[in-house]
Amino acid sequence: MISPSFNLREFIETVQDKDCLEIISLAQQEVQMAEQRSFSVKGAVRNRNDGSTRYAADLKGLIFLLTYGAKPMGVGIAPFWIICKNLVDRKQIKPEIMTLFK
């Protein structure tokens, strides 16, 4: 797990220079692990209180953003600006995605 403390900034700093498909794959793995730690395991209540479900929802928003190039409902995309900018600079996603951040 990239961020055992469910810290979105830590995840972003780790993946911001990776390729688009790798970011999506890592985010999917991170969502799976965060959700596994959120339900039916020892410490699940503490993990939910520490933000595991919000962390998983934010990462699902990132996956949606990178997959569809559209803003996900209910998730702020501002933290993902640096990821998108780096991917646009490397021509891995269309530059029009940056208009979503205005």
Phi, psi and omega in degrees: 000130182293317180232090178298342179266007178060042182261110182298320180299319179297317178298313182299315180298327181286323188257353190301336181256012180268167178288158184304310182295325178291321178297315179299315180297314179296321178295319178298317178296319181294319177299314181301314181292320179296318180291324177298323181279356184262345187218140172056032174223158177299129181091005183298318180296316179298317180297319177297319178294332178278356174104017183298321182286324176293319178300313179297318180296319178297318179292325174297324175297319177297316179301314179299313181302313182286331182281315187253349181067028181229157180283127179286148178288136172077008181229128175286135184259354183309319180296342184267005182304312184296322178297311182295319179300315179296321180291323176295316180300327180267006178060036178262341172223161183288143182295340180299339180298333182293338178294338178292342184268000181274000000 
